Every structure is written in C-alpha cells, then in structure tokens.
Amino acid sequence: MQGASAPIPTSEKTFLYLSAAKNHLGLVITFIVALLIPLGGIAIGIAGNEILLIPIIVGLLFFIIPYFMLSMLKSTIKHEYEVALVNQFGIKATGIVSHKYIEDTSHFFDRTKHYGEDGEEKLGETTYFIEYKYAYDKAYKSVFDISRKALYESIEVGSTVPIKLLASAPCKSAPRREDLAVVHGFNKGDCQ
C-alpha cells in the first residue's frame, strides 16, 4: 500500500479550496457584513474634528463577533477542503471499526407557550459516529458521522470500513460512503 505519490497540482488544491468556501458563501457574506459594523463605529469615532472614544470602543468590542465567525469559517472550510482532497486524490484502503457512539442533542419544545396546547414535543437531533483505525506506515484513527440509524446499527465494531487516505498525508482519511452503504445492503445515497 505504501508508495510514492505524485504531488497534487496547486491549481487543483486552489479549486478544491474555493469550492469548499463556495459552500459557505452565505456565512462569508455575513462575516463581511459583521466586519463592517465595528469598522463603521471606528470610522465614526475618528471622522470629524474630534475623536469620539465611545464609537471607537464599541467598534473595537464588536470585533469579537467577526473574530469568532472567522475562526468558525476557517475551521469549516479547512475540513471540507481536506475531505474533498482525500476524495479526489486519496488511495483506497480499509479501516477497522474500533468504536461507535451516539450523540443525542434532542430537546423538548413546550408548545403551551406558543400554541396553547398541552404537552411537549420532542425535537430529535441525533448523530451517529463511527471511529475507525487504519495503518499506513504507522497506525492512525479517525471518525465520521452518519445520519441513518439503520446503517449505524448494521456496522459492527471490528468490521471493515472502506476508506480513502492521502498517501502524502496519511493522517487525512475519509470513508468511502457509497461503498460503505452498498456493503451493508443500503442504497448508495443512504450514507451521505
């Protein structure tokens, strides 16, 4: 499985990075608008004959919002870029399922406050995680999530999971989702 891999062209990397950013265009636009608010406050404080401290201080405080948005944007775009890179240029390999867990963030919505009806409605938000190990020069592990409970339940700890990994950076891997669904008797689109 180990071997030399050809370098990935910079043009391909740029295209994949811009594609990942395009998927979050709404958040990028929101970031730009949120950045205009503190800049506007500072501009108001500096403009004119006198320096106004309150607009400058408020503008500086409002830099917190775009700062956190930028942190989230960088992280999300980087993750999507790496997954796209692995999917396009990765080599096929096999991992072993080492752990499964469920994250349930469901909550109850009290409808009496809004609709005048009795009772609560449960808003389900469950994510199913599969952790797997694989080897390429040394041991690695990674995790991915799936949305279908039936598929999650059909995957056993110790079973194999089809993956792709980057030969140049084997710590970056992703499941071959369509293959995983087919192996467990589901349609290709059931593991997105």
Sequence and secondary structure as in RCSB ss.txt:
>XXXX:A:sequence
MQGASAPIPTSEKTFLYLSAAKNHLGLVITFIVALLIPLGGIAIGIAGNEILLIPIIVGLLFFIIPYFMLSMLKS
TIKHEYEVALVNQFGIKATGIVSHKYIEDTSHFFDRTKHYGEDGEEKLGETTYFIEYKYAYDKAYKSVFDISRKA
LYESIEVGSTVPIKLLASAPCKSAPRREDLAVVHGFNKGDCQ
>XXXX:A:secstr
         HHHHHHHHHHHHHTTHHHHHHHHHHHHHHHHHHHHHHSSSS  HHHHHHHHHTTHHHHHHHHHHHH
HHHHHHHHHHHHHH EEEEEEEEEEEEEE  EEEETHHHHS SSEEEE  EEEEEEEEEESSSEEEEEEEES HH
HHHH  TT EEEEEE SSSTT EEE HHHHHHHTT  GGGG 
